[in-house]
Amino acid sequence: MTPAIRNRLERLVERHEELARLLADPEVLGDAERYRALSTEYAQLEPLATTWQAWRRAHADAEAAREMLDDPELADMAREELRDAERRIASLEQELQQHLVQKDPLDERNIFLEIRAGTGGDEAAL
């Protein structure tokens, strides 16, 4: 993972934590519109924050497994744990990158779609 992506993720997780604090603030609870906006943003960042925490745990597990490789008695178990942690890291990195893709603000809106008959008159629509 590049440092730029890591910094972006850390900023988003910090924002998630800030939103959690704001949502617990009595002033925000009194303002229904602000509370709704903050709740929506918090809900959008929740999957990213959860995945980021899982990535950090997997990264810590991989580091612990690397340290255990030096012990001959634990080397086999450490290699297995390291492979497992690296698989989890790769999977979680892909998931994190997908979370970083900006969602279109119109995704949550409704749409009217009208389908009309093409060339051939009314029978073309059958």
N, C-alpha and C positions, 0 to 999 in steps of 0.2 A: 504494500500500500504506500502510495506516495505521501510525502509530508504535507503537501497541499490538501489532499483528501482527508488526511488525519486531522489537520487543523480545522477544516470545515466541519467534520464530524464532531470534534470537541466543542466547537462553538454552538452547534445545534443542540448538543446534549446539555450544555450550560444554559441555553435558552429554555430547554425543557424543564430544567430544575428551577429556573427563574419563574416560569409559568406556574409550576407547582406551588411556589411560595405566594405568588400573586393570587392564585385561586383560593388560598386559605385566608387571604386578607379580608377582614369584615367590610372594608370600603368597596371592594370589588364585588362582594356578595350582594351589596345593596344596589349596584348598578347592573340591571339584568342584561342590557345590550353588551356592555363590556365583558361581563361574565361569560356570555354566550360566545363572543369572539375569542376570548382567551381559552375557553374550553375546547373550541374547535381547533385552534392552533395546537393546544396540548395533545389532543387526540391524534392529530396528524403526526406529531413528533414522537408519540409513544412507541410505535413499532421500531423506529430508528434507534431510540434510546435503549430499548430492550436488546436489540441486536448488537449494539455497540458494547453493552455490558457483557454479553455472551462472548463477543470477540475478544474483549480484554481478558476474560477468564480463560479462554482457550489459549491465548497468547501466554498467559502466566503458566498454564499447564505445560505448554511446550518448553518454556524456559526451565521449569522444574525437571522435566524429563531429560533435558540436555545435561543438567547438573548430575542426574543419576547415572548417566552413561559412563561416568568415570569409575563407578563402583562395579567391579566384575560380577558380583552376585546379583545385582539389579539391572545389569545391562540389557538382558533380553526383555524384561518387563518395560524398561525405559524406552527401548526402541519401539515397542508396540504402542506405548502411550504417546510417544512422539509422532508416530504415523497417524494415530487417531486425532491428535491435537492439530496436526497440520492439515488433515482433511477438513476438520471443523473450521479452521481458520480460512481455508480457501472458500468453503461454502458460505461462511458468514461474510467474507469480503464481497462476494458477488451480491449477496442480499443487501449489504450496506450500499453498494454502488447503485442498486435499483432504488433504494430509498432516497438517494440523493437526486434522482431525476425529478425535476420540477413537475408538479401536476398542473394541468390546465385549470384555471379557476372556473371554467365553464363546465367541467366534468360533472359537477353536482347538480347542474340545472337540467330542467326538462326540455324536450324538443318536440316539435310537431313535424312530422315527416309525411309529405304528400307524394304518393306514387301515382303517376298518370300513364295512360296507354301511349305507346309510341306509334310509329308509322304502322298503318294497317287498320286504323279506326278502332271501334269499340271491341271488335273481335280479338284484337291484339292483347287486350287486357285479360282475356279469359284464361 
